[in-house]
Amino acid sequence: MPSSEPTGNAAISRRHFAGLVGGSAALVAAPRIASAQAYPARPVRAIVTFAPGGTVDVYARLACQHLSQKLGQQFVVENVAGATGNRGTTQAARSTPDGYTLLFALSTHAVNASIFSNLQYDPVADFVPINLSVSSTHVVSVHPSVAAKGAREFVADLRARPNQNYAHGGLGTQGHLLAERLKVTQDLDMVAVTFPGAGPAIQAVVANQISSAWTTMASAGPMIAGGRLKALAVTGQTRSKLLPDVPTMIEQGFPEVVGDTWVGIMAPKGTPEEVVTTINREIAEFLEQPAARQRLADVGFDVVNKGPAEFAAVLKDEIVFWKKVVEETKVRIE
């Protein structure tokens, strides 16, 4: 990471990151859980802020399956995509804080305050952090027919044939910002094409409609493993265990293009402490299970497993870090 990057807990997301589920339930309840009832007493709505098949969706579906089994009620994933996660996040912020709405937030949660001038929520004040769960490095991938074998050849081709497009999973996502950082630092002519999630972005490159994809390993990994995408570089500090032969952007001479994505669980401000404790406990248990860790690793996730206090500290540092990147790339959305 660049020397200006925060250290300690904040470094977690520089080393990392990447989601599943669908369906919803209209839930109305008292703002506090009745003391005579065990939580949860009915299905829980789990808002996922991006489209199915993307980083946050993949993790959410695995986590909700565990929560449903352990707590005896369905944790129902609802994909509320749009506006780089703002649509779903706004819904979560306005939900009754009774424990029956959870937010599975992508790391864009820490970026949006710097990019959008009209947010309808406060990313810190309107939420209770529960668990910073997993992270996933980003990977620059292209269609297998592309001649470039690495980032240097890729950049050389961008210089020789300017105005090529690239796909990302949403305005202001880390994939978008990392691509723009390469564009700015290398003075390249690249055209961003925005999709409502990493899944659709990847499909466009698989179909050879877009030149490259900037998404997390958790999203692109299966397509790379299946030979439908070719990986040119990863954006972590170190190589991915899933792609040990693919060098980092740092190794290939682009040290500014470093960053990863995380997924965390939050709830509306005012959610009872017992709910926060219960969800964090069950998720922490899930993340420490050897079988779960292997399954997460297989799809490109690193386990973070930080509780409410540590998650809150990382979030604040992430907001500071990505604000600097936003200022550098001049990405702004009205």
N, C-alpha and C positions, 0 to 999 in steps of 0.2 A: 504494500500500500504506500501511497505517497507519505512523506514525513509529516505532513500537516494533518493526517488522518488521526482521529481519536484512538487512544490505546485502551487496554483493559477490556471491559465488557463491550465497548463500542466496536472493538475490532472483530467481534463475532461475525457481523454481517459482511465484513470485507472478505472473510474467508468462505462465505457460504452462497447459497440458495437457488424453491418451490413449491394442483388441486383437484376434487371429485364430488358429486352428489346432485340431486335435483328434486324438486317438489317443494311444496310449502304448506303451511297451515296458518290460518288466520287465528291468532291467539290473543285473547283479551283476559287479563287477570288482575287481581289486586297487586299493588306495588310491593307487597311483602308476602313471603311464603307463610302460610298458616303453620304455627308451631306444631300443631298436631299431625301435620302431613309430612311425610318424608319426601325430599326432593330427588328426582322430579316426579310429580304426580300426574303428569300428562306429557304429550310430545313436546319437544323443544325445537324451535326454529333455528337453524344454523345458516346464517347469511354468508354466501360466498360472493365476493365482489367482482369476479371475472367469469368468463364463459366456461362451460364444461371442457375438460381436457387440458386446462392450463395448470400452472404450478399450484396455486392455492386450492383449486378444485381437487386435484389429485390427493393432496394431503388431507383436506377436509373430509373426504369420503372414507379414507382409512381411519381417521380419528373418530368420526361419527359412528362408524361401525363398531368400534371398541366401546364407545360411550353407551351406545344402545344396548349392547350385550351386558355391560357391567352394571348399568343403572336401571335397567328394566323398562325403559321408555324409548320410543323412537326419537333419535336426533336427526331431523329431516333437513337435508341440505337444500337450500334454495339459491340458485344462481341469479343474482341481481347485478348483471353486468352493465357497464356504461360509464362514461366520463372518468376513465382511469380509476375505477373503484368508488367514485364519489356517490354514485346512485345508491349502491348497496350500503355504503357507510352512512349516508344520510338517513336511510330507513332505519338502520340500527340505532343511530343516535336518538331518533325520535320514538323508539319503541319503549314500551313500559318496562322499567328496570326491575322485573320480577323474577329473573332467572330463566325465562322461557324464550329469550332471544339472545343468541350468541353471534359474534362477528368473527369470521375467519379472515383476517386482514393480511394482505400482501404488504411488502415493504414500501410500496407506493404510499402507504398511510403516512410515512415520514417525509414524503416528497411533495405531496399535493399542496401543502400550505405554502410552499415556495413557488409553485407553478400556477395555481389558480388564484384569481383575485376575488372570487365570490363564493368561497366555500360556505356551506350552510351548517357546518359543524366545526368544533375545535378538536383536532386530532388527539390532544392530551386531556383537556378539561372535560370533554363529553364522554370519556370512556374509562373503564376500569381494566387495566391489563391483567390477564390471567396467566398465560403461558406463552413464552417465545419458544416455539416448538422446533422448527427445522429451518435449514437454509439450503440453497442450491446455487452452485456457480452458474454463470452464463456461458453459453457456447455460441460461437459464430459458425453457422452451418450453411451449406449451399447444396444445390442439386448435384447428384453424383456426376453429371455430365460436365460440370465446371472443371476447367483445367487446373486451376490453382490448387496447390497442395498445402498451403499454409497462409498465414496472415500477410507475410511480405509479398508473396505473389498476388494475393487478393488486392492489396493496396496498389500494387503496380498496375494491375488491370483496371482499377478504378481511375487511376491517373490517365491511362491510355484510352479508356472508354468512359468518359464522364457521364453524369446524369443517370447512373444506374440506380434502381430502387432497392430498398431493403424493407423487410417486414418486422414489425414489433407488435407486442400484445396490448398496446395502449399508450396514449400520450402520457409522457411522464413516468412510464415504467423504467426500471433500471436498464432494460434492454434498449429502450429508446435513448436514454441519456448516455449510455456507454457508446452507442453508435454515433451519436452527435458529438461526443467527446473525441472520438477518432476523427470525425469530419473536421472539427475545429482545429485540433492539434496538427493534423496532416494537411490541412487546407484542401480537402477533397470536395467534389461535387457529388453528393449522394442525396437521393430523394426518399424521404420516409413515407411508408405506407402503413397506416394504422389499422389494426384489427381489434375486435372486442375481447381478445384474449390470446394467449400464446398458441392454443390449439389451432384456431383458424389461421394464424400467421404461418405456422409450420406447414399446414396443408397447402397453402399457396406456393410455398417453395417446393414441396414434394411434387406439386403439379407443374413445376417449372414455369410458374407465372410471375414469380418475384425472384430477384437475383440472390438474396441472402436473407437469413433469419437471425435475429438477435433475441434469443430466448433462454430460459433456464435449462439446465441439464435435465431437470425433472420433467420438463415438457418435451424436449427434443430427443432425449436419450433413447426411447423405444424406436424411433424412426432412424436414428443413427445406427443402433444395433442391428436393425433389420436391413440396412443398406439403402434405405430410401433417402437418406441425407448424408452428406459428408461433412465432418467436423474439421474446421480449419484452426480453431484456437479456443481456449477457455479463458475466462476473465478473472479467475481466482489468483491468490498469491502462489498457489502450488497447483500442480496438475491434478486432474480428477482421477479418482480411483477407478472410475468406470472407463475412462479414456486415457490410460497411462502413456500412450504414444502420441497424444496430442499436446503440443507445447502451449504454455500460457502466452498471453499477449505480452507480458513482461519479457519472457524469453525471446520473443520474436522482435523485440525492439520498440514496443509500444507501452511503456510503463504507466502512462496516464490512464490507460483503459483497464481499470481494475475495479471490481465491485461485484457483489453477489446479492441475492434476494433472500429474504426471510418470510416465513409465515408464522403469525401469532394469533392467539385467541384472545378476544376482548369481549366486554359486555357494556351495555349502556351505563353511564354514571348513575350510582345509586343502587345498583344490583346488590342484593344482600351478600354480606361477607361469607356466609356459609355456602352460598352457591359458588363463589370464587374459589373457596377452599376445596370444595368437592370436585369441581372441574379440574383445577390444577393438580390435585392429588391423582385423579384417574388418568389424566393425560401424562403426568410424570411417570406413572406406573407403566403405561402403554409404551412410552418412549424408551424405557429401560429394559423391555422384554427383548431378549436376543432375537427371537423370530421377527418381531416388529422392526428392530433396528436393521436386520438384514433385508427385510422387504423394502424399507425406506431407502436403504443404500442401493438396492437393485434398480430403483427408479430415479436415482440421482440426488437424494437428500442426505445431508449431514444432520445429525441430531444435535440440537442446541439445549433444549429442556431447561429454560430459565423461568423461575416463578415470578409473581407479580412485581416485587420490588426491583429485581434485576431487569425485568422486561421494561419497566418504566424508565430506568436509567439508560438502557440501550436506546430506547425510542428517542429520548431527548438528544442524545449524542448523534443519532442518525439524522435527525432533523437539521442539526447544524452542519453535518458533513455534506448532505445532499443539497442543501441550500447553496453551498459554494459551487457545486457542480452545475446547478441550475443557472447560477449567475454567469458561469464560464461559457456554458453552451447557449445561453439566452433563450432557453425554451420557456415559453410563457403562454398560458391559455386564459382567455377572458371568459 
